[in-house]
Amino acid sequence: MRSRWLGGALLAAVLLAAVGSTGGCHGAPTPPANPPYAARPVVEIGRFEARQEGALLGHLVHYEIEDPGGPIRFWRVEDARGAWVGHVSDSGRFSRRVPFRDDEEDLGLWPMAKGVAYLFERDGAVELKEVPVAVPAVARRPR
């Protein structure tokens, strides 16, 4: 009986020593200087109106994420009321925002005017016209 108690006590002491020795050596991990999940500045670099036969369909807002690996550009498409309709990648891939879902519906690769027409579910040509950007000086990207 005594050997069982002694064996159990010895095992407990070894475990406590092992936990105690590793616990004192490790502190909280030091986060990287620029972790991949850190917030990045995003600036508006352009804005276009999308019109069809003179009627305003919406706006395309060109954004740039200032990433350490290089700038990441994309477009956000808004309807005439300012509601978010979808996105366009810098390579021309369109996606439609779907309410109450985390992901978007992929619409494929399109030339800008055709993709915008498809996104707004319109037949015929869509005209894109650049409009001045009214962004505070602190948010503008230096040129």
Buried (B, 14 or more C-beta within 10 A) or exposed (E): EEEEEEEEEEEEEEEEEEEEEEEEEEEEEEEEEEEEEEEEEBBBBBBBBBBBEEEEBBBBBBBBEEEEEEEBBBBBBBBBEEEEBBBBEEEBBBBBBEEEEEEEEEBEEBEBEEBBBBBBEBEEEBBBEEEEBEEEEEEEEEE
